[in-house]
Amino acid sequence: MVLVASNRGPVSYTLGDDGTLTAKRGGGGLVSGLSAIGSGTDAVWVCAALGAGDREAVRRSGGHLDGGDVGGQSVRMLDIPPGTFEAAYHGIANSVLWFTHHMLYQTPLEPVFDQDFSRQWAEYEAYNAAFAEALAQEAGRGATVLVQDYHLTLVPGMLRERRPDLRIGHFSHTPWAPADYFRLLPDEVATQVLRGMLGADRTAFLTARWARLFTECCERVLGATVTGEGAGDALSVTYEGRTTQIGVHPLGADGDFLRERAHRDDVAERMAQLREQVGTGPDGSPRRTIVRVDRTELSKNIVRGLYAYRRLLADHPEWRERVVHLAFAYPSRQDLAVYRHYTAEVGRVADAINKEFGTDGWTPVLLHVKDDFARSLAAYRMADVALVNPIRDGMNLVAKEIPVVSDEGCALVLSREAGAYEELAPDAICVHPFDVRETAAALRTALELDASTRAERTRRLAKTATSQPPTRWLLNQLEALR
């Protein structure tokens, strides 16, 4: 028996005005991976209700969802009290743990750990306890449990206390903070997070770098013993008489799905629209494209990417009217003020570039903020240059997806702080994410790369990017736990 626990589940519900519930099945690596485990396995997904539709579905079903809504999978959805969910998800997971691992605090002003934080942390504990209790109830004897991400760091330890017979794994989809930065957290909280994760038999990460930083935190915060110098199962952490193996599983792109999806009619329609918007240069040839596709998360570094593009146009006027930056910046976490401000700044900088350099027949930046997957795939296919310059990123699948579907081959400009850097660096043009000058120079180099070199690099990037597709990624974790 296999159980997966994550904040977001494989299905979400919309409640209509007439009381009808409409189910929408999610995508992604976990969904396809769980499907690949096989119908003969007693697989259960435990997740949280995220909105009014989800909560109503829980009320009507008792929490065990209709298999018809989730492709025959067994899903237990938890109706955690809204106040608890809000404090745990927004107050702690997204506003504290996520900021810590992405190293995004403005330390002269933040973080501030006061009474409000103490209240929210207590709710985070309650939220994790609800998952641990549900998993303990659902799991058969000796079952395997895969717990996902920073929302649920306490679950492995809590579940171990309830069900010592289980095989428990934890996977972190984010980067991991260096010990000195991790210790910004209150001592007792830093200790709880690490102890919680070490309740697993195996805790795994997207890259060897993040794995090593985790073990460094275990040494310096807990005084744990770390053995091994490499990555994967060569590393382990022993604490309070238990040993936890450390794994590394780089998540790859789903090449078969992307190639098929990128050639459907709706993508072709979006490509025609984008080509018309991009237009042709002074010599009548199609303009070159620099493509980025991101959520407006603070870690994605969209504003500095725009600054670098502006520097390219300022320093190399020969590229004016010959290139267009397709910047797809889809709003994220707009319920948090800092994200709303960041999204607004992205729009302000894009407008400023267009006003400074634009002409009647050329818009230097085409900014799209409405999420449209078909349009994103169309841009992937059109990309001459892919710009992926995060401040810090657990992996960044966009860096892997664009080369897979690029029609003519693209040059990848990649931040050394993206997890994907460990795999893709040999065939990318790598940059320091804070260095706008270097990024501008990299964009110029990428634009001037000859077609044959670009195509050959793209072929190698795509091969690397698809070496661990989502299904294989999940099955590898299961095999390592058994």
Buried (B, 14 or more C-beta within 10 A) or exposed (E): BBBBBBBBBBBBBBBEEEEEBEBEEEEEBBBBBBBBBEEEEBBBBBBBBBEEBBBBBBEEBEBEBEEEBBEEBBBBBBBBEEEBBBBBBBBBBBBBBBBBBBBBBEEEEBBEBEEEBEEBBBBBBBBBBBBBBBBBEBBEEEBBBBBBBBBBBBBBBBBBEBBEEBBBBBBBBBBBBBBEBBBBBBEEBBEBBBBBBBBBBBBBBBBBBBBBBBBBBBBBBBEBEBEBEEBBBBBBBBBEEEEBBBBBBBBBBBBEBBBEBBEEEBBBEBBEEBBEEBEBBEEEEBBBBBBBBBBBBBBBBBBBBBBBBBBBBEEBEEBBBBBBBBBBBBBBBEEBEBBBEBBEBBBEBBEEBBEEBBEEEBBBBBBBBEEBBBBBBBBBBBBBBBBBBBBBBBBBBBBBBBBBBBEEBBBBBBBBBBBBBBBBBEBBBBBBBEBBEBBBBBBBEBBEBEEEEBBEBBBEBBEBBBBBBBBBBBEBBBEBBE
